[in-house]
Amino acid sequence: MHLFTTIQILCLILLWVVKSMPSPIPLAVPFILILLVPLRFLVLPYLFTPKELKTVRLIWLFLLTLRYSIILIGNSELTVVNNF
């Protein structure tokens, strides 16, 4: 998993460098974000096993679910609905 974290940090650094460049180069940030999708589906399967990629995906799904459940509990209107 250290390799996966290193790849994530490198992608973050790339986005930060592009964003910090003089105008109009930062306009390429959305394009670079779009290029991260092919990186995930075309390059990462050569570096990781399907089990490792599935584990990373499940962790992210769990974190997203946890985040949205906290938001739902924190909203007073939805908390009343959840009490039924």
C-alpha positions as a printed NumPy array, in Angstrom:
array([[  0.   ,   0.   ,   0.   ],
       [  2.973,   2.331,   0.293],
       [  3.23 ,   2.406,  -3.49 ],
       [ -0.442,   3.402,  -3.769],
       [  0.049,   6.222,  -1.256],
       [  3.146,   7.377,  -3.147],
       [  1.146,   7.512,  -6.39 ],
       [ -1.578,   9.539,  -4.665],
       [  0.966,  11.996,  -3.268],
       [  2.61 ,  12.385,  -6.689],
       [ -0.766,  13.121,  -8.281],
       [ -1.502,  15.684,  -5.571],
       [  1.886,  17.336,  -6.122],
       [  1.258,  17.435,  -9.873],
       [ -2.102,  19.157,  -9.34 ],
       [ -0.552,  21.629,  -6.901],
       [  2.297,  22.473,  -9.308],
       [ -0.11 ,  23.038, -12.191],
       [ -2.363,  25.167,  -9.99 ],
       [  0.577,  27.287,  -8.829],
       [  1.808,  28.128, -12.323],
       [  1.152,  31.519, -13.873],
       [ -2.067,  32.11 , -15.758],
       [ -3.695,  30.442, -17.88 ],
       [ -2.013,  27.094, -17.12 ],
       [ -4.13 ,  26.425, -13.954],
       [ -7.113,  26.038, -16.254],
       [ -5.696,  22.57 , -17.002],
       [ -6.458,  21.298, -13.472],
       [ -9.879,  19.845, -14.433],
       [ -8.293,  18.115, -17.416],
       [ -5.619,  16.583, -15.193],
       [ -8.309,  15.405, -12.771],
       [-10.077,  13.709, -15.682],
       [ -6.798,  12.01 , -16.641],
       [ -6.653,  10.413, -13.19 ],
       [ -9.563,   8.13 , -14.152],
       [ -7.627,   6.34 , -16.949],
       [ -4.66 ,   6.159, -14.579],
       [ -6.826,   4.255, -12.105],
       [ -8.35 ,   1.854, -14.637],
       [ -5.47 ,   1.355, -17.095],
       [ -2.202,   1.768, -15.183],
       [ -2.908,   0.714, -11.605],
       [ -4.048,  -2.843, -12.511],
       [ -0.495,  -3.467, -13.736],
       [  0.952,  -2.373, -10.387],
       [ -1.559,  -3.923,  -7.976],
       [ -3.544,  -7.125,  -7.718],
       [ -7.333,  -7.003,  -8.17 ],
       [ -7.703,  -7.837,  -4.469],
       [ -5.629,  -4.785,  -3.467],
       [ -7.608,  -2.474,  -5.749],
       [-10.874,  -3.86 ,  -4.402],
       [ -9.681,  -3.251,  -0.846],
       [ -8.855,   0.385,  -1.614],
       [-12.251,   0.851,  -3.264],
       [-14.072,  -0.682,  -0.278],
       [-12.198,   1.556,   2.152],
       [-13.225,   4.65 ,   0.165],
       [-16.84 ,   3.481,  -0.001],
       [-16.845,   2.932,   3.762],
       [-15.394,   6.395,   4.402],
       [-17.936,   8.032,   2.094],
       [-20.785,   6.159,   3.764],
       [-19.519,   7.161,   7.201],
       [-19.21 ,  10.794,   6.117],
       [-22.752,  10.966,   4.74 ],
       [-24.24 ,   9.224,   7.765],
       [-22.58 ,  11.811,  10.036],
       [-23.989,  14.602,   7.851],
       [-27.467,  13.038,   8.007],
       [-27.304,  12.638,  11.783],
       [-26.066,  16.202,  12.196],
       [-28.987,  17.663,  10.233],
       [-31.791,  18.307,  12.727],
       [-34.598,  17.816,  10.188],
       [-33.262,  14.441,   9.114],
       [-32.599,  13.406,  12.703],
       [-36.318,  13.713,  13.443],
       [-37.099,  11.534,  10.415],
       [-34.504,   8.951,  11.547],
       [-36.139,   8.667,  14.996],
       [-39.31 ,   7.006,  13.609]])
